[in-house]
Amino acid sequence: MSAGTTGIDPRDKKGQVWTENFRQALEVIRTHRMRSWLLIVGVAIGVTTVLAMVTVMSGLGKRIQSDIVSADRPYLFISRFDPMGGGQDRRDLLRRKQLTIRDVKFLEENCASCEKLDLQIDPQGRMRVLRYEGERTNLIQVVGATHNMGHMYSISIEYGRFFTEFETDRSRRVIVLGYGPAKDLFPNRDPIGKWIKIGNHRYEVVGTMASRESVLGSISENYAVIPFTTYEKDLGYRFDDYQIGITIKPEFELEEGVDEVHALMRASRKLGPGEVNDFYITTSEGFKEMLGSILTYIGLVLVVISSIGLMVGGIGVMNIMLISVTERTREVGVRMALGARRNDIMQQFLIEAATLTGAGGMLGIFLGLLTARGVAKLISFPYSVPIIWIIIAFVFSASIGLIFGLYPANRAARMDPIKALHYE
């Protein structure tokens, strides 16, 4: 490995140095198995934690989006104000004119891009108990809606059907039960055609919804739907909030639908050119993006916290490399005497450190993906593997070796060859 060899292409010589340094790194791992494997396992645990966290968070994000934004196609959601806030005085927002069925009819008659429309009444957190003979439910929400709600939100009906436009127009006392209340009231019998009580009113069960696994648990199944006209007649309250849902025809882009609905709503609400909107349009895609950004920030915080383990592993790298430098002082002196430059010595120890942490990173990636798959299967999350994070995990683990191995490598490179040769 003499630096003064002639007749050799410098690129070949450089490649030989890299190969030799890598071979020596593997030899050190083989010679000091216990010490090397403790370091590799330490780095692997850190990488496993980070990668498993990222993979589970990615799956969680997809699960939340599929559970909360549950329609099969994009939709618009019109309310009096931004459901996510927006920094305005809520008291002023609540004074805005309520959305009505007249707005829905105006959109149905004039909106070319609108496919289905649904007027919903949000009970603003008010809960009710449903009763049938000796059975009763826990407190659940009863929502008023049109016959289009089931289509819009891709609600699966297990038994019976959703109520019809005829029943909505005539304020019929019919009800579609979520899976939770249907199971509570009719554990071992057919619910269709039975009459249940909400307060002093009786409602005929025309359908029950199928069960669906959700990240929200049983909350997503504990509700019931009645025609909004029936709701206004029987359960209406002055603080109820009305909202409009709209699906867009497949031949139109979502943005086209938003623009058309925005213009039509201003016309329906008789707003002049300079007047501020007294309604707010949310899209399912915008809601997905908002959820995605929230989960991204949460994921980054968790990754930073779990990366502390990698920093601890880096300190372990530095300590072990310092021990290795001390143990191999005489070897360094011999290499220098044979013509090795300081850069060659530094490269030797940096490659050794990066090899150790890189091996830990590869083991951590395998264990992290395995852990994430197990967790995803256990809690019914989608198994989502962000490929970019696999690359980041490996590069980061190898970088830990380079960063924390820099000081020991520099210390070895600055040794006095004479003193190193006489070191015992």
HELIX and SHEET records of a PDB file:
HELIX    1   1 PRO A   10  THR A   31  1                                  22    
HELIX    2   2 ARG A   33  ILE A   68  1                                  36    
HELIX    3   3 ARG A   90  LEU A   94  1                                   5    
HELIX    4   4 ILE A  101  ASN A  110  1                                  10    
HELIX    5   5 MET A  149  MET A  152  1                                   4    
HELIX    6   6 GLU A  165  ASP A  169  1                                   5    
HELIX    7   7 TYR A  179  LEU A  185  1                                   7    
HELIX    8   8 GLY A  217  GLU A  221  5                                   5    
HELIX    9   9 PHE A  228  ASP A  234  1                                   7    
HELIX   10  10 LEU A  254  SER A  268  1                                  15    
HELIX   11  11 SER A  284  SER A  306  1                                  23    
HELIX   12  12 ILE A  308  GLU A  327  1                                  20    
HELIX   13  13 THR A  329  ALA A  337  1                                   9    
HELIX   14  14 ARG A  342  LEU A  378  1                                  37    
HELIX   15  15 ILE A  387  PHE A  404  1                                  18    
HELIX   16  16 LEU A  406  ALA A  413  1                                   8    
HELIX   17  17 PRO A  417  LEU A  421  1                                   5    
SHEET    1   A 4 CYS A 114  ASP A 122  0                                        
SHEET    2   A 4 ASP A 241  ILE A 248 -1                                        
SHEET    3   A 4 TYR A  75  SER A  79 -1                                        
SHEET    4   A 4 TYR A 280  THR A 283 -1                                        
SHEET    1   B 5 GLU A 135  ARG A 136  0                                        
SHEET    2   B 5 LEU A 130  TYR A 132 -1                                        
SHEET    3   B 5 TRP A 195  ILE A 198 -1                                        
SHEET    4   B 5 HIS A 201  MET A 209 -1                                        
SHEET    5   B 5 ILE A 157  GLY A 160 -1                                        
SHEET    1   C 7 GLU A 135  ARG A 136  0                                        
SHEET    2   C 7 LEU A 130  TYR A 132 -1                                        
SHEET    3   C 7 TRP A 195  ILE A 198 -1                                        
SHEET    4   C 7 HIS A 201  MET A 209 -1                                        
SHEET    5   C 7 VAL A 174  LEU A 177  1                                        
SHEET    6   C 7 TYR A 223  PRO A 227 -1                                        
SHEET    7   C 7 GLN A 141  ALA A 145  1                                        
END                                                                             
